[in-house]
Protein backbone atom coordinates (compact mmCIF):
# COMPACT_ATOMS: atom_id res chain seq x y z
CA UNK A 1 0.00 0.00 0.00
CA UNK A 2 2.86 2.31 0.91
CA UNK A 3 4.56 1.49 -2.40
CA UNK A 4 1.35 2.30 -4.31
CA UNK A 5 0.99 5.64 -2.54
CA UNK A 6 4.60 6.55 -3.31
CA UNK A 7 4.11 5.52 -6.99
CA UNK A 8 0.99 7.64 -7.32
CA UNK A 9 2.81 10.57 -5.75
CA UNK A 10 5.70 10.20 -8.20
CA UNK A 11 3.34 9.96 -11.19
CA UNK A 12 1.40 13.01 -10.03
CA UNK A 13 4.64 14.94 -9.55
CA UNK A 14 5.85 13.95 -13.03
CA UNK A 15 2.57 15.09 -14.63
CA UNK A 16 2.69 18.36 -12.71
CA UNK A 17 6.29 18.89 -13.83
CA UNK A 18 5.36 18.36 -17.48
CA UNK A 19 2.30 20.62 -17.34
CA UNK A 20 3.08 24.22 -18.22
CA UNK A 21 1.81 26.94 -15.85
CA UNK A 22 -1.65 28.16 -16.74
CA UNK A 23 -0.46 31.65 -17.67
CA UNK A 24 1.94 30.17 -20.26
CA UNK A 25 -0.78 28.25 -22.11
CA UNK A 26 -3.67 30.70 -21.81
CA UNK A 27 -4.34 33.67 -24.11
CA UNK A 28 -6.56 36.28 -22.47
CA UNK A 29 -8.14 38.88 -24.74
CA UNK A 30 -10.63 41.66 -24.31
CA UNK A 31 -13.93 41.67 -26.21
CA UNK A 32 -12.47 43.89 -28.93
CA UNK A 33 -9.59 41.48 -29.51
CA UNK A 34 -11.99 38.56 -29.91
CA UNK A 35 -14.01 40.50 -32.49
CA UNK A 36 -10.92 41.64 -34.39
CA UNK A 37 -9.62 38.07 -34.66
CA UNK A 38 -13.07 36.84 -35.77
CA UNK A 39 -12.87 33.91 -33.36
CA UNK A 40 -15.39 31.10 -33.86
CA UNK A 41 -15.59 27.84 -31.88
CA UNK A 42 -17.24 24.44 -32.29
CA UNK A 43 -17.96 21.79 -29.64
CA UNK A 44 -16.03 18.52 -29.90
CA UNK A 45 -18.23 15.43 -30.20
CA UNK A 46 -17.85 11.82 -31.20
CA UNK A 47 -19.01 11.29 -34.76
CA UNK A 48 -18.48 9.18 -37.86
CA UNK A 49 -15.00 9.80 -39.24
CA UNK A 50 -14.40 9.41 -42.96
CA UNK A 51 -10.94 8.89 -44.35
CA UNK A 52 -11.13 10.71 -47.63
CA UNK A 53 -8.65 10.73 -50.51
CA UNK A 54 -8.75 14.22 -52.09
CA UNK A 55 -8.55 14.45 -55.87
CA UNK A 56 -9.39 17.11 -58.43
CA UNK A 57 -11.84 16.84 -61.29
CA UNK A 58 -14.23 18.66 -63.57
CA UNK A 59 -17.94 18.77 -64.33
CA UNK A 60 -18.84 17.35 -67.75
CA UNK A 61 -22.09 16.73 -69.59
CA UNK A 62 -23.26 13.15 -70.05
CA UNK A 63 -22.99 11.46 -73.45
CA UNK A 64 -26.76 11.15 -73.91
CA UNK A 65 -27.34 14.80 -73.03
CA UNK A 66 -25.95 16.15 -76.32
CA UNK A 67 -28.25 17.11 -79.23
CA UNK A 68 -27.99 19.40 -82.26
CA UNK A 69 -30.39 21.39 -84.44
CA UNK A 70 -30.18 21.24 -88.24
CA UNK A 71 -32.39 21.75 -91.31
CA UNK A 72 -33.41 19.26 -94.02
CA UNK A 73 -33.69 22.02 -96.63
CA UNK A 74 -31.47 24.85 -97.80
CA UNK A 75 -32.56 28.44 -97.22
CA UNK A 76 -31.91 31.41 -94.99
CA UNK A 77 -32.89 32.29 -91.42
CA UNK A 78 -35.69 34.84 -91.18
CA UNK A 79 -36.46 34.59 -87.46
CA UNK A 80 -34.42 33.65 -84.39
CA UNK A 81 -36.37 32.53 -81.34
CA UNK A 82 -33.55 31.78 -78.84
CA UNK A 83 -29.87 32.51 -78.39
CA UNK A 84 -26.82 30.92 -76.81
CA UNK A 85 -27.14 30.55 -73.03
CA UNK A 86 -30.92 30.13 -72.97
CA UNK A 87 -32.82 27.04 -71.83
CA UNK A 88 -35.33 25.46 -74.18
CA UNK A 89 -38.01 22.78 -73.98
CA UNK A 90 -38.46 19.99 -76.49
CA UNK A 91 -40.74 21.25 -79.29
CA UNK A 92 -39.98 24.98 -78.79
CA UNK A 93 -39.61 26.85 -82.12
CA UNK A 94 -35.98 27.96 -82.25
CA UNK A 95 -35.59 29.19 -85.85
CA UNK A 96 -37.76 29.94 -88.90
CA UNK A 97 -36.10 29.26 -92.23
CA UNK A 98 -37.22 30.52 -95.64
CA UNK A 99 -36.73 27.78 -98.23
CA UNK A 100 -34.88 28.34 -101.52
CA UNK A 101 -37.65 26.48 -103.31
CA UNK A 102 -39.71 28.72 -105.63
CA UNK A 103 -42.98 30.08 -104.33
CA UNK A 104 -44.85 33.31 -103.72
CA UNK A 105 -44.16 33.68 -100.93
CA UNK A 106 -41.37 31.06 -100.60
CA UNK A 107 -42.13 28.19 -98.21
CA UNK A 108 -41.12 28.76 -94.56
CA UNK A 109 -40.33 25.95 -92.14
CA UNK A 110 -39.98 25.99 -88.37
CA UNK A 111 -37.00 24.30 -86.70
CA UNK A 112 -37.94 22.98 -83.24
CA UNK A 113 -35.86 21.90 -80.24
CA UNK A 114 -35.13 18.15 -80.38
CA UNK A 115 -34.77 17.96 -76.58
CA UNK A 116 -34.84 19.95 -73.37
CA UNK A 117 -31.63 21.69 -72.45
CA UNK A 118 -29.26 24.63 -72.58
CA UNK A 119 -28.23 26.18 -75.90
CA UNK A 120 -24.43 26.07 -75.66
CA UNK A 121 -23.59 26.96 -79.27
CA UNK A 122 -25.59 28.81 -81.94
CA UNK A 123 -25.00 29.67 -85.58
CA UNK A 124 -28.58 30.86 -85.92
CA UNK A 125 -28.18 34.49 -87.02
CA UNK A 126 -30.82 36.49 -88.84
CA UNK A 127 -30.29 36.25 -92.63
CA UNK A 128 -27.61 33.55 -92.32
CA UNK A 129 -27.65 30.86 -95.03
CA UNK A 130 -28.80 27.37 -94.08
CA UNK A 131 -27.45 24.13 -95.53
CA UNK A 132 -28.68 20.60 -94.70
CA UNK A 133 -25.19 19.49 -93.59
CA UNK A 134 -24.68 22.43 -91.22
CA UNK A 135 -25.30 22.31 -87.44
CA UNK A 136 -27.23 25.39 -86.40
CA UNK A 137 -27.41 24.90 -82.62
CA UNK A 138 -26.03 22.63 -79.91
CA UNK A 139 -28.22 21.76 -76.92
CA UNK A 140 -27.15 20.06 -73.68
CA UNK A 141 -29.56 18.47 -71.22
CA UNK A 142 -27.95 19.28 -67.83
CA UNK A 143 -30.54 17.66 -65.58
CA UNK A 144 -27.82 15.07 -64.86
CA UNK A 145 -24.07 15.70 -65.15
CA UNK A 146 -20.84 13.85 -64.53
CA UNK A 147 -18.08 14.75 -62.10
CA UNK A 148 -14.95 13.28 -63.68
CA UNK A 149 -12.14 12.80 -61.15
CA UNK A 150 -8.47 12.46 -62.02
CA UNK A 151 -7.32 9.67 -59.69
CA UNK A 152 -3.62 8.76 -59.23
CA UNK A 153 -2.97 5.24 -60.45
CA UNK A 154 -1.71 4.07 -57.04
CA UNK A 155 -5.21 4.87 -55.66
CA UNK A 156 -7.00 3.02 -58.47
CA UNK A 157 -7.76 0.04 -56.20
CA UNK A 158 -10.38 2.22 -54.49
CA UNK A 159 -12.40 2.51 -57.70
CA UNK A 160 -14.89 -0.28 -57.07
CA UNK A 161 -18.66 -0.47 -57.23
CA UNK A 162 -20.25 1.35 -54.30
CA UNK A 163 -17.31 3.69 -53.66
CA UNK A 164 -18.80 6.90 -52.25
CA UNK A 165 -17.50 10.38 -52.90
CA UNK A 166 -18.16 13.85 -51.59
CA UNK A 167 -17.98 16.51 -54.28
CA UNK A 168 -17.68 20.26 -53.87
CA UNK A 169 -17.66 22.79 -56.68
CA UNK A 170 -15.85 25.96 -55.50
CA UNK A 171 -17.78 28.13 -57.97
CA UNK A 172 -20.99 27.28 -56.10
CA UNK A 173 -19.73 27.82 -52.54
CA UNK A 174 -19.57 25.26 -49.73
CA UNK A 175 -22.44 23.04 -50.88
CA UNK A 176 -21.48 19.36 -51.03
CA UNK A 177 -22.85 16.64 -53.29
CA UNK A 178 -22.74 12.90 -52.66
CA UNK A 179 -22.33 10.31 -55.37
CA UNK A 180 -21.11 6.76 -56.07
CA UNK A 181 -18.51 5.57 -58.53
CA UNK A 182 -20.13 4.96 -61.96
CA UNK A 183 -17.34 3.77 -64.22
CA UNK A 184 -13.84 4.51 -65.47
CA UNK A 185 -13.48 7.26 -68.06
CA UNK A 186 -11.53 7.19 -71.29
CA UNK A 187 -9.33 10.29 -70.86
CA UNK A 188 -6.53 8.67 -68.84
CA UNK A 189 -3.32 10.74 -68.61
CA UNK A 190 -0.34 8.39 -68.76
CA UNK A 191 2.17 11.24 -68.47
CA UNK A 192 0.65 12.39 -65.15
CA UNK A 193 -0.18 8.85 -64.04
CA UNK A 194 -3.89 9.47 -63.52
CA UNK A 195 -7.09 7.63 -64.41
CA UNK A 196 -10.52 9.13 -64.99
CA UNK A 197 -13.27 8.09 -62.58
CA UNK A 198 -16.83 9.11 -63.43
CA UNK A 199 -19.42 10.03 -60.77
CA UNK A 200 -22.98 10.94 -61.71
CA UNK A 201 -24.79 13.89 -60.12
CA UNK A 202 -28.40 15.04 -60.35
CA UNK A 203 -28.48 18.72 -61.23
CA UNK A 204 -31.76 20.34 -60.19
CA UNK A 205 -31.78 23.99 -61.14
CA UNK A 206 -28.97 23.38 -63.66
CA UNK A 207 -26.43 25.06 -61.37
CA UNK A 208 -23.65 22.64 -62.30
CA UNK A 209 -22.16 23.54 -65.65
CA UNK A 210 -19.59 21.76 -67.84
CA UNK A 211 -16.07 23.02 -67.24
CA UNK A 212 -16.52 23.84 -63.55
CA UNK A 213 -13.66 22.65 -61.33
CA UNK A 214 -14.61 20.00 -58.78
CA UNK A 215 -12.93 19.01 -55.50
CA UNK A 216 -13.66 15.33 -54.90
CA UNK A 217 -13.05 13.29 -51.74
CA UNK A 218 -13.04 9.52 -52.28
CA UNK A 219 -14.34 7.90 -49.07
CA UNK A 220 -11.81 5.13 -48.41
CA UNK A 221 -13.16 4.12 -44.96
CA UNK A 222 -15.63 5.08 -42.21
CA UNK A 223 -15.42 4.68 -38.42
CA UNK A 224 -17.97 5.59 -35.75
CA UNK A 225 -17.34 7.18 -32.34
CA UNK A 226 -14.25 9.15 -33.34
CA UNK A 227 -13.12 12.52 -31.98
CA UNK A 228 -12.17 14.80 -34.84
CA UNK A 229 -11.77 18.52 -35.52
CA UNK A 230 -11.76 20.59 -38.71
CA UNK A 231 -8.28 20.90 -40.19
CA UNK A 232 -8.28 24.69 -39.76
CA UNK A 233 -8.37 24.19 -35.96
CA UNK A 234 -5.11 22.19 -35.90
CA UNK A 235 -1.97 24.30 -35.37
CA UNK A 236 1.76 23.67 -35.07
CA UNK A 237 4.04 21.29 -36.95
CA UNK A 238 4.23 17.50 -36.95
CA UNK A 239 6.33 17.42 -33.79
CA UNK A 240 4.14 19.85 -31.86
CA UNK A 241 0.42 19.65 -32.71
CA UNK A 242 -2.03 21.70 -30.66
CA UNK A 243 -5.44 23.36 -30.73
CA UNK A 244 -6.99 26.22 -28.79
CA UNK A 245 -10.08 25.59 -26.70
CA UNK A 246 -12.35 28.08 -24.99
CA UNK A 247 -11.46 28.46 -21.30
CA UNK A 248 -14.05 26.70 -19.16
CA UNK A 249 -14.51 29.60 -16.72
CA UNK A 250 -13.10 32.84 -18.14
CA UNK A 251 -14.72 34.88 -20.90
CA UNK A 252 -12.49 35.79 -23.86
CA UNK A 253 -9.77 33.35 -22.73
CA UNK A 254 -8.41 30.47 -24.82
CA UNK A 255 -6.17 27.59 -23.72
CA UNK A 256 -3.43 26.03 -25.86
CA UNK A 257 -3.91 22.24 -25.65
CA UNK A 258 -1.38 19.72 -27.05
CA UNK A 259 -3.10 16.94 -29.02
CA UNK A 260 -2.18 13.62 -30.59
CA UNK A 261 -3.26 13.28 -34.21
CA UNK A 262 -4.56 10.12 -35.85
CA UNK A 263 -5.79 9.88 -39.44
CA UNK A 264 -6.41 12.90 -41.63
CA UNK A 265 -9.40 12.65 -43.92
CA UNK A 266 -10.59 15.39 -46.22
CA UNK A 267 -11.22 18.51 -44.12
CA UNK A 268 -11.15 16.77 -40.70
CA UNK A 269 -8.41 15.41 -38.44
CA UNK A 270 -8.79 12.56 -35.94
CA UNK A 271 -7.71 13.46 -32.38
CA UNK A 272 -6.66 10.44 -30.31
CA UNK A 273 -5.60 12.30 -27.14
CA UNK A 274 -5.84 15.77 -25.64
CA UNK A 275 -9.53 16.66 -25.96
CA UNK A 276 -12.67 15.85 -24.01
CA UNK A 277 -16.34 15.80 -25.12
CA UNK A 278 -17.79 19.30 -24.94
CA UNK A 279 -14.49 21.15 -25.38
CA UNK A 280 -15.08 24.18 -27.60
CA UNK A 281 -12.30 24.21 -30.18
CA UNK A 282 -11.33 27.46 -31.91
CA UNK A 283 -11.79 27.35 -35.70
CA UNK A 284 -11.51 30.82 -37.20
CA UNK A 285 -8.83 32.83 -35.45
CA UNK A 286 -6.82 29.80 -34.28
CA UNK A 287 -3.80 30.71 -36.42
CA UNK A 288 -3.80 34.29 -35.13
CA UNK A 289 -3.99 33.07 -31.52
CA UNK A 290 -0.75 31.14 -32.12
CA UNK A 291 1.05 34.49 -32.37
CA UNK A 292 -0.91 36.40 -29.74
CA UNK A 293 1.48 35.60 -26.87
CA UNK A 294 -0.34 35.83 -23.53
CA UNK A 295 -2.96 38.14 -24.98
CA UNK A 296 -3.98 41.71 -24.27
CA UNK A 297 -5.27 41.19 -20.71
CA UNK A 298 -3.87 39.74 -17.47
CA UNK A 299 -4.77 36.18 -16.46
CA UNK A 300 -4.29 37.11 -12.79
CA UNK A 301 -6.70 40.07 -13.05
CA UNK A 302 -9.27 37.95 -14.92
CA UNK A 303 -9.11 35.17 -12.29
CA UNK A 304 -9.22 37.66 -9.41
CA UNK A 305 -12.36 39.23 -10.87
CA UNK A 306 -13.99 35.87 -11.62
CA UNK A 307 -13.29 34.25 -8.23
CA UNK A 308 -13.23 37.23 -5.90
CA UNK A 309 -9.91 36.33 -4.29
CA UNK A 310 -6.26 36.85 -5.26
CA UNK A 311 -4.19 34.62 -7.54
CA UNK A 312 -0.55 34.31 -8.46
CA UNK A 313 0.77 35.47 -11.82
CA UNK A 314 0.88 31.85 -13.06
CA UNK A 315 -2.88 31.45 -12.45
CA UNK A 316 -2.67 29.39 -9.25
CA UNK A 317 -4.64 30.43 -6.18
CA UNK A 318 -2.75 32.21 -3.42
CA UNK A 319 -2.41 30.25 -0.19
CA UNK A 320 -3.37 31.79 3.15
CA UNK A 321 0.31 32.14 3.94
CA UNK A 322 0.96 34.01 0.65
CA UNK A 323 -1.99 36.33 1.27
CA UNK A 324 -0.80 36.99 4.83
CA UNK A 325 2.76 37.57 3.65
CA UNK A 326 1.48 39.95 1.00
CA UNK A 327 -0.51 41.92 3.55
CA UNK A 328 2.49 42.04 5.91
CA UNK A 329 4.67 43.24 3.10
CA UNK A 330 2.12 45.88 2.25
CA UNK A 331 2.03 47.04 5.89
CA UNK A 332 5.81 46.98 6.00
CA UNK A 333 5.90 49.18 2.94
CA UNK A 334 3.65 51.69 4.66
CA UNK A 335 5.83 51.52 7.79
CA UNK A 336 8.88 52.05 5.65
CA UNK A 337 7.34 55.15 4.11
CA UNK A 338 6.62 56.56 7.61
CA UNK A 339 10.13 55.72 8.74
CA UNK A 340 11.57 57.47 5.70
CA UNK A 341 9.56 60.60 6.45
CA UNK A 342 10.80 60.58 10.07
CA UNK A 343 14.41 60.11 8.96
CA UNK A 344 14.18 63.09 6.63
CA UNK A 345 12.63 65.24 9.37
CA UNK A 346 15.35 64.31 11.86
CA UNK A 347 18.07 64.93 9.27
CA UNK A 348 16.72 68.42 8.53
CA UNK A 349 16.36 69.18 12.24
CA UNK A 350 19.87 67.97 12.93
CA UNK A 351 21.24 70.13 10.15
CA UNK A 352 19.52 73.21 11.49
CA UNK A 353 20.81 72.54 15.03
CA UNK A 354 24.30 71.98 13.68
CA UNK A 355 24.24 75.33 11.88
CA UNK A 356 22.98 77.03 15.02
CA UNK A 357 25.78 75.40 16.98
CA UNK A 358 28.38 76.71 14.55
CA UNK A 359 26.90 80.19 14.65
CA UNK A 360 26.49 80.36 18.45
CA UNK A 361 30.04 81.84 19.25
CA UNK A 362 29.47 84.68 16.86
CA UNK A 363 26.05 85.35 18.26
CA UNK A 364 27.45 85.33 21.87
CA UNK A 365 30.33 87.69 20.94
CA UNK A 366 28.00 90.12 19.22
CA UNK A 367 25.81 90.26 22.32
CA UNK A 368 28.87 90.82 24.60
CA UNK A 369 30.09 93.79 22.54
CA UNK A 370 26.68 95.25 22.59
C-alpha positions in Angstrom: 0.0 0.0 0.0 2.9 2.3 0.9 4.6 1.5 -2.4 1.3 2.3 -4.3 1.0 5.6 -2.5 4.6 6.6 -3.3 4.1 5.5 -7.0 1.0 7.6 -7.3 2.8 10.6 -5.7 5.7 10.2 -8.2 3.3 10.0 -11.2 1.4 13.0 -10.0 4.6 14.9 -9.5 5.8 14.0 -13.0 2.6 15.1 -14.6 2.7 18.4 -12.7 6.3 18.9 -13.8 5.4 18.4 -17.5 2.3 20.6 -17.3 3.1 24.2 -18.2 1.8 26.9 -15.9 -1.7 28.2 -16.7 -0.5 31.6 -17.7 1.9 30.2 -20.3 -0.8 28.2 -22.1 -3.7 30.7 -21.8 -4.3 33.7 -24.1 -6.6 36.3 -22.5 -8.1 38.9 -24.7 -10.6 41.7 -24.3 -13.9 41.7 -26.2 -12.5 43.9 -28.9 -9.6 41.5 -29.5 -12.0 38.6 -29.9 -14.0 40.5 -32.5 -10.9 41.6 -34.4 -9.6 38.1 -34.7 -13.1 36.8 -35.8 -12.9 33.9 -33.4 -15.4 31.1 -33.9 -15.6 27.8 -31.9 -17.2 24.4 -32.3 -18.0 21.8 -29.6 -16.0 18.5 -29.9 -18.2 15.4 -30.2 -17.9 11.8 -31.2 -19.0 11.3 -34.8 -18.5 9.2 -37.9 -15.0 9.8 -39.2 -14.4 9.4 -43.0 -10.9 8.9 -44.3 -11.1 10.7 -47.6 -8.6 10.7 -50.5 -8.8 14.2 -52.1 -8.5 14.4 -55.9 -9.4 17.1 -58.4 -11.8 16.8 -61.3 -14.2 18.7 -63.6 -17.9 18.8 -64.3 -18.8 17.4 -67.7 -22.1 16.7 -69.6 -23.3 13.1 -70.0 -23.0 11.5 -73.4 -26.8 11.1 -73.9 -27.3 14.8 -73.0 -26.0 16.2 -76.3 -28.2 17.1 -79.2 -28.0 19.4 -82.3 -30.4 21.4 -84.4 -30.2 21.2 -88.2 -32.4 21.8 -91.3 -33.4 19.3 -94.0 -33.7 22.0 -96.6 -31.5 24.9 -97.8 -32.6 28.4 -97.2 -31.9 31.4 -95.0 -32.9 32.3 -91.4 -35.7 34.8 -91.2 -36.5 34.6 -87.5 -34.4 33.7 -84.4 -36.4 32.5 -81.3 -33.5 31.8 -78.8 -29.9 32.5 -78.4 -26.8 30.9 -76.8 -27.1 30.5 -73.0 -30.9 30.1 -73.0 -32.8 27.0 -71.8 -35.3 25.5 -74.2 -38.0 22.8 -74.0 -38.5 20.0 -76.5 -40.7 21.2 -79.3 -40.0 25.0 -78.8 -39.6 26.9 -82.1 -36.0 28.0 -82.3 -35.6 29.2 -85.8 -37.8 29.9 -88.9 -36.1 29.3 -92.2 -37.2 30.5 -95.6 -36.7 27.8 -98.2 -34.9 28.3 -101.5 -37.7 26.5 -103.3 -39.7 28.7 -105.6 -43.0 30.1 -104.3 -44.8 33.3 -103.7 -44.2 33.7 -100.9 -41.4 31.1 -100.6 -42.1 28.2 -98.2 -41.1 28.8 -94.6 -40.3 25.9 -92.1 -40.0 26.0 -88.4 -37.0 24.3 -86.7 -37.9 23.0 -83.2 -35.9 21.9 -80.2 -35.1 18.2 -80.4 -34.8 18.0 -76.6 -34.8 20.0 -73.4 -31.6 21.7 -72.4 -29.3 24.6 -72.6 -28.2 26.2 -75.9 -24.4 26.1 -75.7 -23.6 27.0 -79.3 -25.6 28.8 -81.9 -25.0 29.7 -85.6 -28.6 30.9 -85.9 -28.2 34.5 -87.0 -30.8 36.5 -88.8 -30.3 36.3 -92.6 -27.6 33.5 -92.3 -27.6 30.9 -95.0 -28.8 27.4 -94.1 -27.5 24.1 -95.5 -28.7 20.6 -94.7 -25.2 19.5 -93.6 -24.7 22.4 -91.2 -25.3 22.3 -87.4 -27.2 25.4 -86.4 -27.4 24.9 -82.6 -26.0 22.6 -79.9 -28.2 21.8 -76.9 -27.1 20.1 -73.7 -29.6 18.5 -71.2 -28.0 19.3 -67.8 -30.5 17.7 -65.6 -27.8 15.1 -64.9 -24.1 15.7 -65.1 -20.8 13.9 -64.5 -18.1 14.7 -62.1 -15.0 13.3 -63.7 -12.1 12.8 -61.2 -8.5 12.5 -62.0 -7.3 9.7 -59.7 -3.6 8.8 -59.2 -3.0 5.2 -60.5 -1.7 4.1 -57.0 -5.2 4.9 -55.7 -7.0 3.0 -58.5 -7.8 0.0 -56.2 -10.4 2.2 -54.5 -12.4 2.5 -57.7 -14.9 -0.3 -57.1 -18.7 -0.5 -57.2 -20.3 1.3 -54.3 -17.3 3.7 -53.7 -18.8 6.9 -52.3 -17.5 10.4 -52.9 -18.2 13.9 -51.6 -18.0 16.5 -54.3 -17.7 20.3 -53.9 -17.7 22.8 -56.7 -15.9 26.0 -55.5 -17.8 28.1 -58.0 -21.0 27.3 -56.1 -19.7 27.8 -52.5 -19.6 25.3 -49.7 -22.4 23.0 -50.9 -21.5 19.4 -51.0 -22.8 16.6 -53.3 -22.7 12.9 -52.7 -22.3 10.3 -55.4 -21.1 6.8 -56.1 -18.5 5.6 -58.5 -20.1 5.0 -62.0 -17.3 3.8 -64.2 -13.8 4.5 -65.5 -13.5 7.3 -68.1 -11.5 7.2 -71.3 -9.3 10.3 -70.9 -6.5 8.7 -68.8 -3.3 10.7 -68.6 -0.3 8.4 -68.8 2.2 11.2 -68.5 0.7 12.4 -65.2 -0.2 8.9 -64.0 -3.9 9.5 -63.5 -7.1 7.6 -64.4 -10.5 9.1 -65.0 -13.3 8.1 -62.6 -16.8 9.1 -63.4 -19.4 10.0 -60.8 -23.0 10.9 -61.7 -24.8 13.9 -60.1 -28.4 15.0 -60.3 -28.5 18.7 -61.2 -31.8 20.3 -60.2 -31.8 24.0 -61.1 -29.0 23.4 -63.7 -26.4 25.1 -61.4 -23.7 22.6 -62.3 -22.2 23.5 -65.6 -19.6 21.8 -67.8 -16.1 23.0 -67.2 -16.5 23.8 -63.5 -13.7 22.6 -61.3 -14.6 20.0 -58.8 -12.9 19.0 -55.5 -13.7 15.3 -54.9 -13.0 13.3 -51.7 -13.0 9.5 -52.3 -14.3 7.9 -49.1 -11.8 5.1 -48.4 -13.2 4.1 -45.0 -15.6 5.1 -42.2 -15.4 4.7 -38.4 -18.0 5.6 -35.7 -17.3 7.2 -32.3 -14.2 9.1 -33.3 -13.1 12.5 -32.0 -12.2 14.8 -34.8 -11.8 18.5 -35.5 -11.8 20.6 -38.7 -8.3 20.9 -40.2 -8.3 24.7 -39.8 -8.4 24.2 -36.0 -5.1 22.2 -35.9 -2.0 24.3 -35.4 1.8 23.7 -35.1 4.0 21.3 -37.0 4.2 17.5 -37.0 6.3 17.4 -33.8 4.1 19.8 -31.9 0.4 19.7 -32.7 -2.0 21.7 -30.7 -5.4 23.4 -30.7 -7.0 26.2 -28.8 -10.1 25.6 -26.7 -12.3 28.1 -25.0 -11.5 28.5 -21.3 -14.1 26.7 -19.2 -14.5 29.6 -16.7 -13.1 32.8 -18.1 -14.7 34.9 -20.9 -12.5 35.8 -23.9 -9.8 33.3 -22.7 -8.4 30.5 -24.8 -6.2 27.6 -23.7 -3.4 26.0 -25.9 -3.9 22.2 -25.6 -1.4 19.7 -27.1 -3.1 16.9 -29.0 -2.2 13.6 -30.6 -3.3 13.3 -34.2 -4.6 10.1 -35.9 -5.8 9.9 -39.4 -6.4 12.9 -41.6 -9.4 12.7 -43.9 -10.6 15.4 -46.2 -11.2 18.5 -44.1 -11.1 16.8 -40.7 -8.4 15.4 -38.4 -8.8 12.6 -35.9 -7.7 13.5 -32.4 -6.7 10.4 -30.3 -5.6 12.3 -27.1 -5.8 15.8 -25.6 -9.5 16.7 -26.0 -12.7 15.9 -24.0 -16.3 15.8 -25.1 -17.8 19.3 -24.9 -14.5 21.2 -25.4 -15.1 24.2 -27.6 -12.3 24.2 -30.2 -11.3 27.5 -31.9 -11.8 27.4 -35.7 -11.5 30.8 -37.2 -8.8 32.8 -35.5 -6.8 29.8 -34.3 -3.8 30.7 -36.4 -3.8 34.3 -35.1 -4.0 33.1 -31.5 -0.7 31.1 -32.1 1.1 34.5 -32.4 -0.9 36.4 -29.7 1.5 35.6 -26.9 -0.3 35.8 -23.5 -3.0 38.1 -25.0 -4.0 41.7 -24.3 -5.3 41.2 -20.7 -3.9 39.7 -17.5 -4.8 36.2 -16.5 -4.3 37.1 -12.8 -6.7 40.1 -13.1 -9.3 37.9 -14.9 -9.1 35.2 -12.3 -9.2 37.7 -9.4 -12.4 39.2 -10.9 -14.0 35.9 -11.6 -13.3 34.2 -8.2 -13.2 37.2 -5.9 -9.9 36.3 -4.3 -6.3 36.9 -5.3 -4.2 34.6 -7.5 -0.5 34.3 -8.5 0.8 35.5 -11.8 0.9 31.9 -13.1 -2.9 31.4 -12.4 -2.7 29.4 -9.2 -4.6 30.4 -6.2 -2.8 32.2 -3.4 -2.4 30.3 -0.2 -3.4 31.8 3.2 0.3 32.1 3.9 1.0 34.0 0.7 -2.0 36.3 1.3 -0.8 37.0 4.8 2.8 37.6 3.6 1.5 40.0 1.0 -0.5 41.9 3.6 2.5 42.0 5.9 4.7 43.2 3.1 2.1 45.9 2.3 2.0 47.0 5.9 5.8 47.0 6.0 5.9 49.2 2.9 3.6 51.7 4.7 5.8 51.5 7.8 8.9 52.1 5.7 7.3 55.1 4.1 6.6 56.6 7.6 10.1 55.7 8.7 11.6 57.5 5.7 9.6 60.6 6.5 10.8 60.6 10.1 14.4 60.1 9.0 14.2 63.1 6.6 12.6 65.2 9.4 15.3 64.3 11.9 18.1 64.9 9.3 16.7 68.4 8.5 16.4 69.2 12.2 19.9 68.0 12.9 21.2 70.1 10.2 19.5 73.2 11.5 20.8 72.5 15.0 24.3 72.0 13.7 24.2 75.3 11.9 23.0 77.0 15.0 25.8 75.4 17.0 28.4 76.7 14.6 26.9 80.2 14.7 26.5 80.4 18.5 30.0 81.8 19.3 29.5 84.7 16.9 26.0 85.3 18.3 27.4 85.3 21.9 30.3 87.7 20.9 28.0 90.1 19.2 25.8 90.3 22.3 28.9 90.8 24.6 30.1 93.8 22.5 26.7 95.2 22.6 
